[in-house]
Structures are given as C-alpha cells and as structure tokens.
Amino acid sequence: MQIPDVEVFSAIAESGSLSAAARRLGLAPMTVSRRLASLEGELGVRLFHRTTRSVSLTAEGETFLPFATTLLEASEGARVSLKSNAGAASGVLKVTAPTVFGQAVIMPLIPALLAEHPALRVDLTLSDSIVDIVGLGIDVAVRIATPRDSALIARPL
C-alpha cells in the first residue's frame, strides 16, 4: 500500500528531518522529498522551513498539522475496524423460504448463526407464494422447485 503524502508530512513533523522520516517510513529520502513537494503543491503553501541541518514547520504547517493528525487517526481507526470485522458477518441477511420448511429447518438454525455472528441480523420471510427475490433484495431464497428465472444463481441442496 502506498504511504499517503499526509503520513509523510506527519513523519517529517515528528522527526524533524526528511531523512529520519524516510527511515521511519521505509522510503528513500528522495521519495519523502517528492511526496512533501507534492503535498505542498496540492495545498499551494510551504509546510516546512528547510535548511541543510533541519526542518521546522511554517505557520501553514502548524495550521495543517492537527488536520493531518486527525486524518491519520481516522484512517488507522478505519483499518482497525475493518480488520477486526474481516471474517465476521454483519448487517442484515434477508432470507425467504417456504413456510413449513422454514419453520422446521431454517428457524432452528438462526440462533446458532446469530450467536456466532453477533453483528448479523436475519430478516426471515416465510411464504409459499412466488416472491420477487430481486425486487425485495433477498440474499438467500430457499425454494423447493425448479427456478423459473434463469438470471438467478441457483444451487441444489
């Protein structure tokens, strides 16, 4: 994954040096310099005063730093949230089945499914009539018949 320019800016601000930021990020110093130049070009301001021995934030850099920190924290929070939910089912699972089959087979399975996936909700519709699976946004339809609509994906059980 490519390191965003904002992360490069933050690393330079924290370390006080382009080369130290490059080491911290595992990038070449020239790459860090180019990313900083790209960010400054995009923002239309200089973010750092540069000398051969050090860098320090300009007034604009001081103004931008809290925003950069917020962006990086939000990005990390999103990554952590998605990684922790990567294997877990969540949201609403819409299921339809024939009445008797649903009561006898599907309904007894739901408590174990919900216990295993607490972020999941099941919307079960039991009906013996023809249901508009696509129109109702049904995720799983159990039918005891040959499917009439060839555009649907059917798997025999």
CORZI-V607266 format. One record per residue. N is the residue number from 1. PHI is phi in radians with two decimals (NA if undefined). NEAR is the number of other C-alpha atoms within 10 Angstrom. Layout:
n = (N N)
phi = (PHI PHI)
near = (NEAR NEAR)
//
This chain:
n = (1 2 3 4 5 6 7 8 9 10 11 12 13 14 15 16 17 18 19 20 21 22 23 24 25 26 27 28 29 30 31 32 33 34 35 36 37 38 39 40 41 42 43 44 45 46 47 48 49 50 51 52 53 54 55 56 57 58 59 60 61 62 63 64 65 66 67 68 69 70 71 72 73 74 75 76 77 78 79 80 81 82 83 84 85 86 87 88 89 90 91 92 93 94 95 96 97 98 99 100 101 102 103 104 105 106 107 108 109 110 111 112 113 114 115 116 117 118 119 120 121 122 123 124 125 126 127 128 129 130 131 132 133 134 135 136 137 138 139 140 141 142 143 144 145 146 147 148 149 150 151 152 153 154 155 156 157)
phi = (NA -1.32 -1.41 -1.17 -1.03 -1.12 -1.19 -1.11 -0.98 -1.09 -1.13 -1.15 -1.09 -1.27 -1.55 1.32 -2.76 -1.16 -1.20 -1.15 -1.11 -1.07 -1.09 -1.07 -1.56 1.25 -2.05 -1.28 -0.96 -1.11 -1.13 -1.07 -1.07 -1.15 -1.14 -1.10 -1.06 -1.11 -1.14 -1.10 -1.13 -1.13 -1.43 1.35 -2.47 -1.55 -1.71 -2.33 -1.52 -2.05 -2.23 -1.21 -1.86 -2.78 -2.26 -2.49 -1.22 -1.39 -1.04 -1.17 -1.11 -1.08 -1.19 -1.35 -0.96 -1.10 -1.18 -1.10 -1.07 -1.08 -1.06 -1.18 -1.14 -1.13 -1.09 -1.15 -1.06 -1.13 -1.08 -1.08 -1.08 -1.23 -1.15 -1.23 -1.78 -0.99 -1.75 -1.70 -1.44 -2.60 1.62 -1.88 -1.79 -1.64 -2.19 -2.27 -2.70 -1.07 -0.95 -1.15 -1.09 -1.07 -1.19 -1.42 -1.98 -1.28 -1.00 -1.14 -1.44 -1.13 -1.00 -1.17 -1.09 -1.20 -1.16 -1.33 -2.27 -1.11 -1.49 -1.67 -2.16 -2.02 -1.90 -1.76 -2.00 -1.80 -2.73 -1.66 -1.62 -1.25 -2.04 -1.36 -1.05 -1.23 -1.08 -1.57 1.21 -1.25 -1.49 -2.34 -2.14 -1.74 -2.31 -1.88 -3.01 -1.43 -1.16 -1.52 -1.58 -1.30 -1.38 -1.43 -1.62 -2.06 -2.32 -1.24 -1.83)
near = (3 4 12 11 18 19 18 25 26 19 20 25 20 12 15 17 20 24 17 16 24 20 14 13 16 11 14 14 17 12 13 25 17 14 19 22 18 13 18 17 11 9 12 10 14 17 24 21 12 14 9 6 7 12 17 17 18 15 13 13 20 14 12 17 17 12 12 18 15 11 14 16 12 12 12 12 12 12 12 12 11 12 11 10 12 10 9 13 16 15 11 12 16 17 19 22 22 18 14 12 16 20 13 10 11 18 12 11 12 14 11 9 14 15 10 12 15 12 13 16 16 15 13 18 16 19 15 14 9 8 14 9 15 9 7 9 11 17 13 14 17 17 18 12 7 8 12 7 8 7 7 10 7 14 7 8 6)
//
